[in-house]
Amino acid sequence: MTRLPRVWPRLAAIAAFCCVMTCLWGRTAIPQDKAQEKPPEKPVVLLSSPLGIPPGETARIVLRGLRLDGATGVKSTDERVRVKLLSAGKTAVPANQPLPRVGDTQIELELSGVASDIESLVLNVTGPAGESEPYKIPVRPAKESEGQATPQGPAIGEVEPNGGFRQTQKIAAPQVVLGTIANPQDVDVYEFELAQSQTVVCELFAERLGSGLDSLLTLYSANGDVIATSDDLAESRDSRVELKQFGPGRLFLVVQDANDQGGPAHPYRLVVRTQSPQN
């Protein structure tokens, strides 16, 4: 009787093991297309236009971001505020702006019942994949920066045309203005009067609130001389100019994009503060 070499029992055992593993794998393996599927991503709100809501008024506002075209609803954390979703869809990405920063979708909302005691309105956008992270829109913040009080009273909107020293928009000082550098090479010019010697601070909030604007602020005297200018702050591309003990007199403030860019993703919040010597 011929004996089989000792190697054959080992090969038979290996073959049996492979057969068992193949059966098990066939039962538990996940199809490749299923394994590569990712859960749908939630909507993301990147910025609002304008960058604020005047209290007590029915206002329309646009939220830009990612995956907002599938929005099914928007809710406020303040039950007094009524939010109506007017439209949702795709929107163009401005030239030279990264999509993750300014988004390619937007929704338009109508807001009412915004009380004057609200500092920031917090909104959540709902979509097929769930709810966005809370997004804050300034209403009447107690402080803007450096512990300085925000000018009291409602913010005002930018009014065109205000593109030159012959077409300025007159504002008060102090004041909050909600504007937009709407097109490339757009310039917004504001004019205000100081009745007495005061310290005046003009601060622009844009990138810190999600805007694509790289702001440049320039303060001019009534004679057209440059008094102060500001491009980037240490912590952002926003701008701030300060003039100590100026006045009485008239001033012109010019807002523009440092790279001559502009569009719907370039809103800003301009805050003009004053402080008298006795304060």
ABEGO torsion letter per residue (X at the ends): XBBBBAAAAAAAAAAAAAAAAAAAAAAABBBAAAAABBBBBBBBBABBOBBEBBBGBBBBBBBBEBGAAABABBBBABAABBBBBABBBBBBBBBGBBAAAAEABBBBBBBBGBBAABABBBBBBBBAAEBBBBBBBBABBABABGGBBBBBEBBBBBBOBAABAABBBBBBOBBBBBBBBABBGBBBBBBBBBABBBBBBBBBBAAAAGBABBBBBBBBBAAGBBABBBBBBAABABBBBBBBGBOBEBBBBBBBBAAGBBEAAABBBBBBBBBBAAX
